[in-house]
Structure formats: C-alpha cells, structure tokens
Amino acid sequence: DIEGADILVAGGRGLGKAEGFELAESLAKAFGGNSAVAATRAVVDAGWYPYAAQIGQTGKTVSPKLYLAAGISGAIQHKVGMQSSNVIVAINKDGNAPIFEFSDLGVVGDLHEIVPKLTELLNQRKG
C-alpha cells in the first residue's frame, strides 16, 4: 500500500526498463518496515510497473516520511502526488532535472551505481 507507507522508493524512466524496478524493490526491502515501491505515469504507461503504484495527478497522492525518487525528472503532474512528503531525496543523472528544485537532498549521478550501493549499506547496517 503506497498511500500508507512510511518510506517510498519511486522509480521513473531513468531506471531504463521494467527490470530496473528490481533496484527499487531491493532498496525498499533493505529499508524494511513500512516501505513500498512507487512509479511515475510514464513507466506505468510503458507497462513497466502496475497502475496501483502510480503517483501523481492521474495516480495516487502520498505523504511518506521519506520519498526517494530514482530516475524521476519531476514533472508537475508527478510533483502534485508527492510534494507533501516529509523528506524528498532525488537521484538523477541530469543535474537540471526539475525534481531537484523541490527535493530536500539531490544526488546527481547514475542511479544504477548509487542505488545498489545504498541497498548494500542498508543491508550491512541491519547485520
């Protein structure tokens, strides 16, 4: 249930393909607890992830404690659905992506390198 999750790992076109969501799912699992995976309209329309996980104007509105956006540009339609998140962390290789204008922390880099490392670190901390 993405609407009730404390932590959301959301994926966008930057994941590259449907299989890219394995990165988001692994990270959400590493966070543990009440975490879930969400998606943008573009990836739902492409058939990469189910509609039930769609955030935005034509999807669901969420307000988790942590919203981690992986490969999401930050189009206004998506922003509408997640802007009330407590903390927004964005990972995107495009340093000019609109999501950086409203994220609390922005990481400019390749999510295919960053997300696996973050997942590994979280798993190590859990022991």
C-alpha positions as CSV (number, residue, x, y, z in Angstrom):
1,D,0.0,0.0,0.0
2,I,1.9,3.1,-1.2
3,E,-0.6,5.5,0.4
4,G,0.2,4.3,3.9
5,A,3.9,3.6,3.5
6,D,6.4,5.5,5.7
7,I,9.2,5.1,3.0
8,L,8.6,5.1,-0.7
9,V,11.2,4.2,-3.3
10,A,9.8,5.6,-6.5
11,G,11.1,4.8,-10.0
12,G,10.9,6.7,-13.2
13,R,12.1,6.3,-16.8
14,G,15.7,6.7,-15.6
15,L,15.5,3.0,-14.5
16,G,15.8,2.2,-18.2
17,K,13.4,-0.7,-18.4
18,A,10.9,-2.8,-16.4
19,E,13.7,-4.9,-14.9
20,G,15.2,-1.7,-13.5
21,F,12.5,-1.8,-10.8
22,E,14.4,-4.7,-9.2
23,L,16.7,-1.9,-7.9
24,A,13.8,0.0,-6.4
25,E,12.3,-3.2,-4.9
26,S,15.7,-4.3,-3.4
27,L,16.2,-0.8,-1.8
28,A,12.6,-0.8,-0.4
29,K,13.2,-4.2,1.1
30,A,16.5,-3.0,2.6
31,F,14.8,-0.1,4.3
32,G,12.4,-2.7,5.8
33,G,9.4,-1.8,7.9
34,N,6.6,0.0,6.2
35,S,8.3,0.7,2.9
36,A,6.9,0.3,-0.7
37,V,7.8,0.9,-4.3
38,A,6.0,3.6,-6.4
39,A,6.2,4.6,-10.0
40,T,5.7,7.5,-12.4
41,R,2.9,7.7,-15.0
42,A,5.4,7.2,-17.8
43,V,6.7,3.9,-16.6
44,V,3.1,2.7,-15.8
45,D,2.0,3.7,-19.3
46,A,5.0,1.8,-20.7
47,G,3.9,-1.4,-18.8
48,W,7.0,-1.4,-16.5
49,Y,5.0,-1.3,-13.2
50,P,1.4,-1.7,-12.1
51,Y,-1.0,1.2,-12.0
52,A,-1.7,0.7,-8.3
53,A,1.8,2.1,-7.7
54,Q,1.4,5.2,-9.8
55,I,2.0,8.6,-8.1
56,G,0.7,11.9,-9.4
57,Q,-2.2,13.8,-10.8
58,T,-3.6,10.7,-12.5
59,G,-2.4,8.3,-9.8
60,K,-2.3,8.5,-6.0
61,T,-1.3,11.2,-3.6
62,V,1.2,10.2,-0.9
63,S,2.9,11.8,2.0
64,P,5.5,9.3,3.4
65,K,8.3,10.3,5.8
66,L,10.8,9.6,3.1
67,Y,10.3,9.7,-0.7
68,L,13.3,8.5,-2.6
69,A,12.9,9.3,-6.3
70,A,15.2,7.2,-8.6
71,G,15.4,8.4,-12.2
72,I,12.4,10.7,-11.9
73,S,12.5,14.0,-13.8
74,G,9.9,15.7,-11.6
75,A,7.2,16.7,-14.0
76,I,4.5,18.9,-12.4
77,Q,2.0,16.0,-12.7
78,H,4.2,13.8,-10.6
79,K,5.0,16.6,-8.1
80,V,1.3,17.0,-7.3
81,G,1.2,13.5,-6.0
82,M,4.2,13.5,-3.7
83,Q,5.0,17.1,-2.8
84,S,3.7,16.7,0.7
85,S,6.3,14.0,1.6
86,N,8.3,14.8,4.7
87,V,11.7,14.4,3.1
88,I,12.3,14.1,-0.6
89,V,15.6,12.6,-1.9
90,A,16.2,12.6,-5.6
91,I,18.8,10.6,-7.6
92,N,19.1,11.6,-11.2
93,K,22.0,11.9,-13.7
94,D,20.6,15.1,-15.1
95,G,21.6,17.9,-12.7
96,N,19.0,20.2,-14.3
97,A,16.1,17.8,-13.6
98,P,13.1,19.7,-12.2
99,I,12.8,17.4,-9.2
100,F,16.0,19.0,-7.7
101,E,14.0,22.2,-7.4
102,F,11.8,20.7,-4.7
103,S,13.8,17.9,-3.2
104,D,15.4,18.2,0.2
105,L,18.5,16.3,-1.0
106,G,19.6,15.8,-4.5
107,V,22.2,13.3,-5.8
108,V,23.5,13.9,-9.3
109,G,24.7,10.6,-10.6
110,D,24.0,7.2,-12.1
111,L,21.2,5.5,-10.1
112,H,22.4,2.1,-11.4
113,E,25.6,2.7,-9.4
114,I,24.1,4.6,-6.4
115,V,21.0,2.6,-5.6
116,P,22.8,-0.8,-5.3
117,K,25.5,0.8,-3.0
118,L,22.8,2.3,-0.8
119,T,21.0,-1.0,-0.7
120,E,24.2,-2.8,0.3
121,L,24.9,-0.2,3.0
122,L,21.4,-0.6,4.5
123,N,21.7,-4.4,4.5
124,Q,25.1,-4.1,6.2
125,R,23.6,-1.9,9.0
126,K,20.9,-4.4,9.6
127,G,23.6,-7.0,10.1
